[in-house]
Each structure stands twice: as structure tokens, then as C-alpha cells.
């Protein structure tokens, strides 16, 4: 084998070896990146669980009633207006009315009817 052909074979083998090493490194980097992303997902899911738990505690009707009693508020009149608005919305819905009001719109409707 001539020295030129030998040099060509050595260079080709070196390039192939370097390409293989580069691919291996890229695969490892991608694996580490995926591992980090999965860890972040797990952290964010745990954080979301904490927030959902806090939100459910804040929305707890017994907690709200305790706060109302502690603050000395009388919500009977407000509850009656909301119930009236909900029953009006239910009648509107069965009669082909809008029927898609949210809570605030129901209270406004009840206030306007009184």
C-alpha cells in the first residue's frame, strides 16, 4: 500500500471515529437535557398540586361561612338575591332565553329586579 493510500485510510478512520464520538456526545447531552426537563415537569406538577390544594381550601364553603361569621356580615339578603337570579335564569333558559349568565351577571340581574 502506498503512503498516500495509507494516509487516506488513517484520515478516513479518524474522521469516522470523531463523527462517532460526536454523535455519542450529542446523544448524551440530549439525554441529560431530557432528564432535566422531566425533573422540571415533576417539580411543576408538585407545585401545581400545592396550588390546587390551596385553591380548594380557599373555595371551601365552610371556610367562607366561618369568615362571614367572624367578620359579622349578613349574607342572607345577598344569598336570597342570588337564588332569585338563578331561578330567573333557569326560567329564561327553559323559555329559550340567554341562560348563560355567570355568577356576577346573576347578582346584577337580581339587583335590577329588586
N, CA, C and O atoms as a Tinker XYZ file with bonds, in Angstrom:
   456  protein
     1  N      0.856000   -1.164000    0.000000    73     2
     2  CA     0.000000    0.000000    0.000000    64     1     3
     3  C      0.906000    1.231000    0.000000    63     2     4     5
     4  O      1.903000    1.290000    0.721000    81     3
     5  N      0.551000    2.172000   -0.792000    73     3     6
     6  CA     1.380000    3.372000   -0.900000    64     5     7
     7  C      1.128000    4.256000    0.307000    63     6     8     9
     8  O      0.081000    4.170000    0.948000    81     7
     9  N      2.110000    5.117000    0.614000    73     7    10
    10  CA     1.937000    6.012000    1.758000    64     9    11
    11  C      0.730000    6.939000    1.611000    63    10    12    13
    12  O      0.121000    7.279000    2.625000    81    11
    13  N      0.363000    7.353000    0.433000    73    11    14
    14  CA    -0.783000    8.235000    0.232000    64    13    15
    15  C     -2.072000    7.510000    0.562000    63    14    16    17
    16  O     -2.958000    8.057000    1.219000    81    15
    17  N     -2.169000    6.249000    0.091000    73    15    18
    18  CA    -3.367000    5.471000    0.385000    64    17    19
    19  C     -3.465000    5.188000    1.872000    63    18    20    21
    20  O     -4.558000    5.214000    2.437000    81    19
    21  N     -2.340000    4.920000    2.511000    73    19    22
    22  CA    -2.314000    4.667000    3.951000    64    21    23
    23  C     -2.745000    5.906000    4.723000    63    22    24    25
    24  O     -3.514000    5.811000    5.680000    81    23
    25  N     -2.253000    7.060000    4.311000    73    23    26
    26  CA    -2.640000    8.314000    4.953000    64    25    27
    27  C     -4.132000    8.555000    4.761000    63    26    28    29
    28  O     -4.814000    8.992000    5.688000    81    27
    29  N     -4.644000    8.272000    3.564000    73    27    30
    30  CA    -6.064000    8.431000    3.275000    64    29    31
    31  C     -6.906000    7.525000    4.171000    63    30    32    33
    32  O     -7.931000    7.964000    4.694000    81    31
    33  N     -6.505000    6.300000    4.354000    73    31    34
    34  CA    -7.227000    5.352000    5.201000    64    33    35
    35  C     -7.185000    5.811000    6.658000    63    34    36    37
    36  O     -8.193000    5.726000    7.359000    81    35
    37  N     -6.045000    6.289000    7.115000    73    35    38
    38  CA    -5.922000    6.760000    8.501000    64    37    39
    39  C     -6.801000    7.986000    8.723000    63    38    40    41
    40  O     -7.489000    8.080000    9.739000    81    39
    41  N     -6.784000    8.925000    7.780000    73    39    42
    42  CA    -7.617000   10.130000    7.898000    64    41    43
    43  C     -9.099000    9.743000    7.888000    63    42    44    45
    44  O     -9.880000   10.258000    8.688000    81    43
    45  N     -9.479000    8.855000    6.999000    73    43    46
    46  CA   -10.869000    8.416000    6.928000    64    45    47
    47  C    -11.304000    7.721000    8.221000    63    46    48    49
    48  O    -12.400000    7.970000    8.723000    81    47
    49  N    -10.456000    6.862000    8.749000    73    47    50
    50  CA   -10.765000    6.184000   10.009000    64    49    51
    51  C    -10.875000    7.181000   11.151000    63    50    52    53
    52  O    -11.749000    7.051000   12.008000    81    51
    53  N     -9.984000    8.188000   11.169000    73    51    54
    54  CA   -10.023000    9.214000   12.217000    64    53    55
    55  C    -11.306000   10.030000   12.126000    63    54    56    57
    56  O    -11.935000   10.305000   13.148000    81    55
    57  N    -11.704000   10.424000   10.913000    73    55    58
    58  CA   -12.929000   11.203000   10.728000    64    57    59
    59  C    -14.144000   10.384000   11.167000    63    58    60    61
    60  O    -15.038000   10.910000   11.830000    81    59
    61  N    -14.180000    9.133000   10.811000    73    59    62
    62  CA   -15.302000    8.277000   11.223000    64    61    63
    63  C    -15.342000    8.103000   12.744000    63    62    64    65
    64  O    -16.412000    8.125000   13.353000    81    63
    65  N    -14.167000    7.931000   13.343000    73    63    66
    66  CA   -14.112000    7.805000   14.803000    64    65    67
    67  C    -14.576000    9.089000   15.479000    63    66    68    69
    68  O    -15.328000    9.035000   16.453000    81    67
    69  N    -14.136000   10.250000   14.974000    73    67    70
    70  CA   -14.562000   11.531000   15.554000    64    69    71
    71  C    -16.065000   11.754000   15.364000    63    70    72    73
    72  O    -16.732000   12.272000   16.260000    81    71
    73  N    -16.592000   11.371000   14.219000    73    71    74
    74  CA   -18.031000   11.511000   13.983000    64    73    75
    75  C    -18.821000   10.632000   14.939000    63    74    76    77
    76  O    -19.868000   11.036000   15.444000    81    75
    77  N    -18.320000    9.435000   15.183000    73    75    78
    78  CA   -18.990000    8.530000   16.114000    64    77    79
    79  C    -18.959000    9.087000   17.534000    63    78    80    81
    80  O    -19.957000    9.024000   18.251000    81    79
    81  N    -17.819000    9.630000   17.936000    73    79    82
    82  CA   -17.699000   10.227000   19.274000    64    81    83
    83  C    -18.620000   11.429000   19.395000    63    82    84    85
    84  O    -19.261000   11.612000   20.430000    81    83
    85  N    -18.698000   12.248000   18.355000    73    83    86
    86  CA   -19.567000   13.432000   18.370000    64    85    87
    87  C    -21.039000   13.007000   18.508000    63    86    88    89
    88  O    -21.782000   13.589000   19.297000    81    87
    89  N    -21.445000   12.012000   17.753000    73    87    90
    90  CA   -22.819000   11.526000   17.845000    64    89    91
    91  C    -23.128000   10.995000   19.243000    63    90    92    93
    92  O    -24.211000   11.218000   19.784000    81    91
    93  N    -22.169000   10.299000   19.806000    73    91    94
    94  CA   -22.349000    9.768000   21.157000    64    93    95
    95  C    -22.501000   10.899000   22.163000    63    94    96    97
    96  O    -23.350000   10.834000   23.052000    81    95
    97  N    -21.680000   11.937000   22.026000    73    95    98
    98  CA   -21.768000   13.090000   22.928000    64    97    99
    99  C    -23.096000   13.819000   22.766000    63    98   100   101
   100  O    -23.709000   14.230000   23.751000    81    99
   101  N    -23.530000   13.976000   21.541000    73    99   102
   102  CA   -24.826000   14.625000   21.318000    64   101   103
   103  C    -25.962000   13.822000   21.937000    63   102   104   105
   104  O    -26.885000   14.390000   22.521000    81   103
   105  N    -25.893000   12.509000   21.810000    73   103   106
   106  CA   -26.909000   11.649000   22.405000    64   105   107
   107  C    -26.911000   11.789000   23.927000    63   106   108   109
   108  O    -27.973000   11.855000   24.546000    81   107
   109  N    -25.727000   11.835000   24.525000    73   107   110
   110  CA   -25.639000   12.001000   25.981000    64   109   111
   111  C    -26.187000   13.356000   26.409000    63   110   112   113
   112  O    -26.931000   13.441000   27.386000    81   111
   113  N    -25.828000   14.419000   25.685000    73   111   114
   114  CA   -26.320000   15.760000   26.022000    64   113   115
   115  C    -27.840000   15.817000   25.923000    63   114   116   117
   116  O    -28.502000   16.417000   26.770000    81   115
   117  N    -28.385000   15.193000   24.891000    73   115   118
   118  CA   -29.839000   15.166000   24.732000    64   117   119
   119  C    -30.488000   14.395000   25.876000    63   118   120   121
   120  O    -31.540000   14.789000   26.379000    81   119
   121  N    -29.864000   13.304000   26.279000    73   119   122
   122  CA   -30.387000   12.531000   27.410000    64   121   123
   123  C    -30.377000   13.327000   28.699000    63   122   124   125
   124  O    -31.340000   13.287000   29.465000    81   123
   125  N    -29.285000   14.057000   28.943000    73   123   126
   126  CA   -29.214000   14.892000   30.148000    64   125   127
   127  C    -30.257000   16.012000   30.088000    63   126   128   129
   128  O    -30.887000   16.345000   31.092000    81   127
   129  N    -30.425000   16.577000   28.905000    73   127   130
   130  CA   -31.415000   17.644000   28.753000    64   129   131
   131  C    -32.828000   17.112000   29.014000    63   130   132   133
   132  O    -33.623000   17.759000   29.696000    81   131
   133  N    -33.134000   15.938000   28.470000    73   131   134
   134  CA   -34.444000   15.323000   28.722000    64   133   135
   135  C    -34.639000   15.015000   30.203000    63   134   136   137
   136  O    -35.728000   15.201000   30.745000    81   135
   137  N    -33.588000   14.549000   30.845000    73   135   138
   138  CA   -33.656000   14.261000   32.279000    64   137   139
   139  C    -33.968000   15.542000   33.057000    63   138   140   141
   140  O    -34.802000   15.530000   33.962000    81   139
   141  N    -33.300000   16.648000   32.705000    73   139   142
   142  CA   -33.558000   17.925000   33.368000    64   141   143
   143  C    -34.990000   18.393000   33.121000    63   142   144   145
   144  O    -35.652000   18.886000   34.034000    81   143
   145  N    -35.461000   18.240000   31.892000    73   143   146
   146  CA   -36.834000   18.653000   31.582000    64   145   147
   147  C    -37.855000   17.821000   32.353000    63   146   148   149
   148  O    -38.858000   18.347000   32.835000    81   147
   149  N    -37.595000   16.532000   32.465000    73   147   150
   150  CA   -38.518000   15.677000   33.235000    64   149   151
   151  C    -38.516000   16.058000   34.713000    63   150   152   153
   152  O    -39.555000   16.012000   35.372000    81   151
   153  N    -37.352000   16.433000   35.227000    73   151   154
   154  CA   -37.274000   16.876000   36.619000    64   153   155
   155  C    -38.058000   18.175000   36.802000    63   154   156   157
   156  O    -38.750000   18.349000   37.805000    81   155
   157  N    -37.949000   19.085000   35.834000    73   155   158
   158  CA   -38.709000   20.337000   35.916000    64   157   159
   159  C    -40.209000   20.069000   35.852000    63   158   160   161
   160  O    -40.991000   20.704000   36.561000    81   159
   161  N    -40.604000   19.133000   35.004000    73   159   162
   162  CA   -42.028000   18.779000   34.915000    64   161   163
   163  C    -42.524000   18.239000   36.248000    63   162   164   165
   164  O    -43.610000   18.598000   36.701000    81   163
   165  N    -41.740000   17.387000   36.869000    73   163   166
   166  CA   -42.140000   16.822000   38.162000    64   165   167
   167  C    -42.262000   17.918000   39.217000    63   166   168   169
   168  O    -43.204000   17.917000   40.008000    81   167
   169  N    -41.309000   18.856000   39.229000    73   167   170
   170  CA   -41.368000   19.969000   40.189000    64   169   171
   171  C    -42.607000   20.821000   39.945000    63   170   172   173
   172  O    -43.298000   21.203000   40.889000    81   171
   173  N    -42.884000   21.117000   38.690000    73   171   174
   174  CA   -44.032000   21.961000   38.383000    64   173   175
   175  C    -45.349000   21.254000   38.670000    63   174   176   177
   176  O    -46.321000   21.895000   39.068000    81   175
   177  N    -45.391000   19.954000   38.475000    73   175   178
   178  CA   -46.607000   19.216000   38.824000    64   177   179
   179  C    -46.828000   19.215000   40.331000    63   178   180   181
   180  O    -47.964000   19.330000   40.791000    81   179
   181  N    -45.750000   19.086000   41.101000    73   179   182
   182  CA   -45.876000   19.145000   42.562000    64   181   183
   183  C    -46.338000   20.534000   42.991000    63   182   184   185
   184  O    -47.184000   20.669000   43.875000    81   183
   185  N    -45.783000   21.557000   42.364000    73   183   186
   186  CA   -46.177000   22.931000   42.681000    64   185   187
   187  C    -47.638000   23.163000   42.310000    63   186   188   189
   188  O    -48.371000   23.820000   43.048000    81   187
   189  N    -48.059000   22.629000   41.175000    73   187   190
   190  CA   -49.453000   22.760000   40.757000    64   189   191
   191  C    -50.386000   22.068000   41.740000    63   190   192   193
   192  O    -51.473000   22.570000   42.023000    81   191
   193  N    -49.973000   20.927000   42.256000    73   191   194
   194  CA   -50.783000   20.219000   43.252000    64   193   195
   195  C    -50.949000   21.066000   44.508000    63   194   196   197
   196  O    -52.036000   21.141000   45.080000    81   195
   197  N    -49.862000   21.699000   44.928000    73   195   198
   198  CA   -49.929000   22.576000   46.109000    64   197   199
   199  C    -50.904000   23.717000   45.849000    63   198   200   201
   200  O    -51.736000   24.029000   46.701000    81   199
   201  N    -50.805000   24.343000   44.677000    73   199   202
   202  CA   -51.696000   25.456000   44.363000    64   201   203
   203  C    -53.148000   25.009000   44.279000    63   202   204   205
   204  O    -54.041000   25.718000   44.743000    81   203
   205  N    -53.392000   23.847000   43.694000    73   203   206
   206  CA   -54.769000   23.354000   43.617000    64   205   207
   207  C    -55.327000   23.067000   45.009000    63   206   208   209
   208  O    -56.501000   23.321000   45.275000    81   207
   209  N    -54.487000   22.540000   45.892000    73   207   210
   210  CA   -54.920000   22.279000   47.262000    64   209   211
   211  C    -55.254000   23.587000   47.973000    63   210   212   213
   212  O    -56.272000   23.688000   48.658000    81   211
   213  N    -54.395000   24.579000   47.805000    73   211   214
   214  CA   -54.662000   25.879000   48.417000    64   213   215
   215  C    -55.934000   26.491000   47.860000    63   214   216   217
   216  O    -56.727000   27.065000   48.607000    81   215
   217  N    -56.134000   26.373000   46.565000    73   215   218
   218  CA   -57.330000   26.921000   45.937000    64   217   219
   219  C    -58.588000   26.227000   46.439000    63   218   220   221
   220  O    -59.602000   26.878000   46.691000    81   219
   221  N    -58.526000   24.920000   46.582000    73   219   222
   222  CA   -59.710000   24.204000   47.074000    64   221   223
   223  C    -60.004000   24.587000   48.522000    63   222   224   225
   224  O    -61.166000   24.647000   48.924000    81   223
   225  N    -58.959000   24.845000   49.305000    73   223   226
   226  CA   -59.183000   25.306000   50.681000    64   225   227
   227  C    -59.814000   26.686000   50.692000    63   226   228   229
   228  O    -60.697000   26.965000   51.503000    81   227
   229  N    -59.360000   27.555000   49.786000    73   227   230
   230  CA   -59.924000   28.904000   49.735000    64   229   231
   231  C    -61.374000   28.895000   49.265000    63   230   232   233
   232  O    -62.152000   29.758000   49.670000    81   231
   233  N    -61.749000   27.951000   48.433000    73   231   234
   234  CA   -63.110000   27.875000   47.918000    64   233   235
   235  C    -64.046000   27.092000   48.835000    63   234   236   237
   236  O    -65.239000   26.990000   48.549000    81   235
   237  N    -63.537000   26.549000   49.910000    73   235   238
   238  CA   -64.324000   25.717000   50.813000    64   237   239
   239  C    -65.479000   26.537000   51.406000    63   238   240   241
   240  O    -65.236000   27.558000   52.049000    81   239
   241  N    -66.719000   26.109000   51.200000    73   239   242
   242  CA   -67.864000   26.878000   51.708000    64   241   243
   243  C    -67.860000   27.039000   53.233000    63   242   244   245
   244  O    -68.244000   28.095000   53.735000    81   243
   245  N    -67.436000   26.016000   53.974000    73   243   246
   246  CA   -67.401000   26.140000   55.427000    64   245   247
   247  C    -66.418000   27.228000   55.847000    63   246   248   249
   248  O    -66.690000   27.978000   56.785000    81   247
   249  N    -65.297000   27.320000   55.172000    73   247   250
   250  CA   -64.307000   28.351000   55.482000    64   249   251
   251  C    -64.899000   29.738000   55.206000    63   250   252   253
   252  O    -64.726000   30.667000   55.995000    81   251
   253  N    -65.594000   29.859000   54.085000    73   251   254
   254  CA   -66.185000   31.149000   53.741000    64   253   255
   255  C    -67.247000   31.532000   54.765000    63   254   256   257
   256  O    -67.322000   32.693000   55.170000    81   255
   257  N    -68.068000   30.572000   55.190000    73   255   258
   258  CA   -69.091000   30.875000   56.190000    64   257   259
   259  C    -68.473000   31.253000   57.529000    63   258   260   261
   260  O    -68.987000   32.136000   58.216000    81   259
   261  N    -67.371000   30.596000   57.911000    73   259   262
   262  CA   -66.677000   30.980000   59.154000    64   261   263
   263  C    -66.151000   32.408000   59.062000    63   262   264   265
   264  O    -66.249000   33.175000   60.020000    81   263
   265  N    -65.593000   32.759000   57.909000    73   263   266
   266  CA   -65.087000   34.129000   57.730000    64   265   267
   267  C    -66.225000   35.143000   57.756000    63   266   268   269
   268  O    -66.085000   36.225000   58.324000    81   267
   269  N    -67.346000   34.793000   57.144000    73   267   270
   270  CA   -68.506000   35.690000   57.158000    64   269   271
   271  C    -68.977000   35.908000   58.589000    63   270   272   273
   272  O    -69.260000   37.036000   58.992000    81   271
   273  N    -69.058000   34.829000   59.350000    73   271   274
   274  CA   -69.484000   34.949000   60.750000    64   273   275
   275  C    -68.468000   35.748000   61.556000    63   274   276   277
   276  O    -68.843000   36.578000   62.384000    81   275
   277  N    -67.186000   35.500000   61.318000    73   275   278
   278  CA   -66.135000   36.197000   62.054000    64   277   279
   279  C    -66.145000   37.695000   61.742000    63   278   280   281
   280  O    -65.893000   38.518000   62.622000    81   279
   281  N    -66.439000   38.042000   60.481000    73   279   282
   282  CA   -66.495000   39.448000   60.088000    64   281   283
   283  C    -67.821000   40.095000   60.453000    63   282   284   285
   284  O    -67.960000   41.316000   60.371000    81   283
   285  N    -68.795000   39.287000   60.854000    73   283   286
   286  CA   -70.090000   39.821000   61.256000    64   285   287
   287  C    -70.943000   40.263000   60.082000    63   286   288   289
   288  O    -71.773000   41.161000   60.226000    81   287
   289  N    -70.756000   39.658000   58.939000    73   287   290
   290  CA   -71.527000   40.022000   57.755000    64   289   291
   291  C    -72.830000   39.246000   57.720000    63   290   292   293
   292  O    -72.903000   38.111000   58.193000    81   291
   293  N    -73.850000   39.862000   57.160000    73   291   294
   294  CA   -75.132000   39.186000   56.982000    64   293   295
   295  C    -75.320000   38.947000   55.499000    63   294   296   297
   296  O    -75.563000   39.882000   54.736000    81   295
   297  N    -75.209000   37.708000   55.097000    73   295   298
   298  CA   -75.299000   37.376000   53.689000    64   297   299
   299  C    -76.652000   36.802000   53.299000    63   298   300   301
   300  O    -76.843000   36.395000   52.153000    81   299
   301  N    -77.590000   36.765000   54.233000    73   299   302
   302  CA   -78.874000   36.172000   53.908000    64   301   303
   303  C    -79.561000   36.909000   52.763000    63   302   304   305
   304  O    -80.111000   36.283000   51.857000    81   303
   305  N    -79.529000   38.238000   52.806000    73   303   306
   306  CA   -80.165000   39.015000   51.741000    64   305   307
   307  C    -79.459000   38.764000   50.409000    63   306   308   309
   308  O    -80.112000   38.602000   49.378000    81   307
   309  N    -78.155000   38.733000   50.431000    73   307   310
   310  CA   -77.374000   38.501000   49.200000    64   309   311
   311  C    -77.646000   37.088000   48.650000    63   310   312   313
   312  O    -77.796000   36.905000   47.442000    81   311
   313  N    -77.707000   36.110000   49.535000    73   311   314
   314  CA   -77.980000   34.738000   49.105000    64   313   315
   315  C    -79.375000   34.645000   48.509000    63   314   316   317
   316  O    -79.577000   33.951000   47.513000    81   315
   317  N    -80.337000   35.333000   49.105000    73   315   318
   318  CA   -81.697000   35.327000   48.563000    64   317   319
   319  C    -81.725000   35.933000   47.163000    63   318   320   321
   320  O    -82.421000   35.427000   46.282000    81   319
   321  N    -80.967000   37.021000   46.951000    73   319   322
   322  CA   -80.919000   37.642000   45.624000    64   321   323
   323  C    -80.270000   36.711000   44.600000    63   322   324   325
   324  O    -80.714000   36.633000   43.454000    81   323
   325  N    -79.235000   36.016000   45.013000    73   323   326
   326  CA   -78.569000   35.079000   44.098000    64   325   327
   327  C    -79.506000   33.931000   43.751000    63   326   328   329
   328  O    -79.588000   33.523000   42.593000    81   327
   329  N    -80.214000   33.407000   44.750000    73   327   330
   330  CA   -81.156000   32.314000   44.493000    64   329   331
   331  C    -82.257000   32.779000   43.550000    63   330   332   333
   332  O    -82.661000   32.036000   42.655000    81   331
   333  N    -82.746000   34.001000   43.742000    73   331   334
   334  CA   -83.772000   34.543000   42.857000    64   333   335
   335  C    -83.231000   34.684000   41.445000    63   334   336   337
   336  O    -83.916000   34.348000   40.478000    81   335
   337  N    -82.014000   35.176000   41.321000    73   335   338
   338  CA   -81.416000   35.345000   39.995000    64   337   339
   339  C    -81.202000   33.997000   39.318000    63   338   340   341
   340  O    -81.416000   33.869000   38.113000    81   339
   341  N    -80.783000   32.992000   40.083000    73   339   342
   342  CA   -80.569000   31.667000   39.497000    64   341   343
   343  C    -81.889000   31.063000   39.039000    63   342   344   345
   344  O    -81.952000   30.432000   37.984000    81   343
   345  N    -82.937000   31.251000   39.821000    73   343   346
   346  CA   -84.232000   30.696000   39.413000    64   345   347
   347  C    -84.766000   31.441000   38.196000    63   346   348   349
   348  O    -85.402000   30.838000   37.332000    81   347
   349  N    -84.515000   32.743000   38.120000    73   347   350
   350  CA   -84.922000   33.519000   36.949000    64   349   351
   351  C    -84.159000   33.064000   35.719000    63   350   352   353
   352  O    -84.731000   32.938000   34.636000    81   351
   353  N    -82.854000   32.816000   35.887000    73   351   354
   354  CA   -82.036000   32.353000   34.759000    64   353   355
   355  C    -82.492000   30.972000   34.313000    63   354   356   357
   356  O    -82.477000   30.674000   33.119000    81   355
   357  N    -82.895000   30.128000   35.252000    73   355   358
   358  CA   -83.367000   28.795000   34.896000    64   357   359
   359  C    -84.667000   28.889000   34.101000    63   358   360   361
   360  O    -84.875000   28.135000   33.150000    81   359
   361  N    -85.543000   29.818000   34.493000    73   359   362
   362  CA   -86.794000   30.009000   33.763000    64   361   363
   363  C    -86.488000   30.549000   32.372000    63   362   364   365
   364  O    -87.081000   30.101000   31.390000    81   363
   365  N    -85.559000   31.518000   32.276000    73   363   366
   366  CA   -85.174000   32.068000   30.980000    64   365   367
   367  C    -84.584000   30.980000   30.084000    63   366   368   369
   368  O    -84.824000   30.957000   28.877000    81   367
   369  N    -83.821000   30.093000   30.683000    73   367   370
   370  CA   -83.172000   29.032000   29.909000    64   369   371
   371  C    -84.209000   28.066000   29.336000    63   370   372   373
   372  O    -84.098000   27.638000   28.187000    81   371
   373  N    -85.197000   27.733000   30.127000    73   371   374
   374  CA   -86.218000   26.800000   29.639000    64   373   375
   375  C    -87.137000   27.485000   28.642000    63   374   376   377
   376  O    -87.754000   26.824000   27.807000    81   375
   377  N    -87.233000   28.803000   28.725000    73   375   378
   378  CA   -88.097000   29.534000   27.797000    64   377   379
   379  C    -87.333000   29.969000   26.552000    63   378   380   381
   380  O    -87.880000   30.685000   25.713000    81   379
   381  N    -86.095000   29.552000   26.421000    73   379   382
   382  CA   -85.319000   29.918000   25.243000    64   381   383
   383  C    -84.558000   31.208000   25.427000    63   382   384   385
   384  O    -84.091000   31.791000   24.448000    81   383
   385  N    -84.417000   31.676000   26.669000    73   383   386
   386  CA   -83.681000   32.905000   26.931000    64   385   387
   387  C    -82.191000   32.665000   26.903000    63   386   388   389
   388  O    -81.720000   31.622000   26.449000    81   387
   389  N    -81.453000   33.645000   27.395000    73   387   390
   390  CA   -79.997000   33.567000   27.356000    64   389   391
   391  C    -79.515000   32.396000   28.187000    63   390   392   393
   392  O    -78.910000   31.468000   27.650000    81   391
   393  N    -79.769000   32.420000   29.478000    73   391   394
   394  CA   -79.463000   31.294000   30.340000    64   393   395
   395  C    -77.999000   30.963000   30.500000    63   394   396   397
   396  O    -77.672000   29.915000   31.057000    81   395
   397  N    -77.105000   31.815000   30.034000    73   395   398
   398  CA   -75.677000   31.518000   30.138000    64   397   399
   399  C    -74.966000   32.563000   30.981000    63   398   400   401
   400  O    -73.787000   32.835000   30.756000    81   399
   401  N    -75.662000   33.156000   31.951000    73   399   402
   402  CA   -75.054000   34.184000   32.787000    64   401   403
   403  C    -74.139000   33.562000   33.825000    63   402   404   405
   404  O    -74.398000   32.470000   34.330000    81   403
   405  N    -73.075000   34.265000   34.132000    73   403   406
   406  CA   -72.201000   33.808000   35.206000    64   405   407
   407  C    -72.727000   34.350000   36.524000    63   406   408   409
   408  O    -73.759000   35.020000   36.553000    81   407
   409  N    -72.027000   34.066000   37.613000    73   407   410
   410  CA   -72.485000   34.465000   38.942000    64   409   411
   411  C    -72.674000   35.965000   39.091000    63   410   412   413
   412  O    -73.668000   36.407000   39.669000    81   411
   413  N    -71.735000   36.757000   38.579000    73   411   414
   414  CA   -71.818000   38.208000   38.694000    64   413   415
   415  C    -73.031000   38.739000   37.927000    63   414   416   417
   416  O    -73.733000   39.629000   38.406000    81   415
   417  N    -73.267000   38.198000   36.754000    73   415   418
   418  CA   -74.422000   38.629000   35.956000    64   417   419
   419  C    -75.718000   38.248000   36.644000    63   418   420   421
   420  O    -76.700000   38.985000   36.564000    81   419
   421  N    -75.736000   37.099000   37.323000    73   419   422
   422  CA   -76.932000   36.690000   38.056000    64   421   423
   423  C    -77.247000   37.667000   39.181000    63   422   424   425
   424  O    -78.401000   38.040000   39.389000    81   423
   425  N    -76.203000   38.080000   39.907000    73   423   426
   426  CA   -76.407000   39.005000   41.016000    64   425   427
   427  C    -76.868000   40.352000   40.483000    63   426   428   429
   428  O    -77.758000   40.972000   41.066000    81   427
   429  N    -76.276000   40.818000   39.381000    73   427   430
   430  CA   -76.700000   42.083000   38.791000    64   429   431
   431  C    -78.150000   42.007000   38.338000    63   430   432   433
   432  O    -78.911000   42.958000   38.511000    81   431
   433  N    -78.526000   40.882000   37.761000    73   431   434
   434  CA   -79.918000   40.705000   37.334000    64   433   435
   435  C    -80.849000   40.723000   38.524000    63   434   436   437
   436  O    -81.923000   41.320000   38.458000    81   435
   437  N    -80.459000   40.077000   39.618000    73   435   438
   438  CA   -81.289000   40.054000   40.815000    64   437   439
   439  C    -81.387000   41.446000   41.419000    63   438   440   441
   440  O    -82.457000   41.845000   41.879000    81   439
   441  N    -80.285000   42.191000   41.423000    73   439   442
   442  CA   -80.303000   43.551000   41.957000    64   441   443
   443  C    -81.207000   44.449000   41.127000    63   442   444   445
   444  O    -81.916000   45.294000   41.674000    81   443
   445  N    -81.187000   44.272000   39.812000    73   443   446
   446  CA   -82.003000   45.130000   38.947000    64   445   447
   447  C    -83.485000   44.791000   39.071000    63   446   448   449
   448  O    -84.334000   45.650000   38.835000    81   447
   449  N    -83.807000   43.553000   39.439000    73   447   450
   450  CA   -85.205000   43.161000   39.582000    64   449   451
   451  C    -85.773000   43.645000   40.912000    63   450   452   453
   452  O    -86.992000   43.756000   41.043000    81   451
   453  N    -84.953000   43.930000   41.875000    73   451   454
   454  CA   -85.457000   44.345000   43.196000    64   453   455
   455  C    -85.621000   45.816000   43.290000    63   454   456
   456  O    -86.035000   46.325000   44.332000    81   455
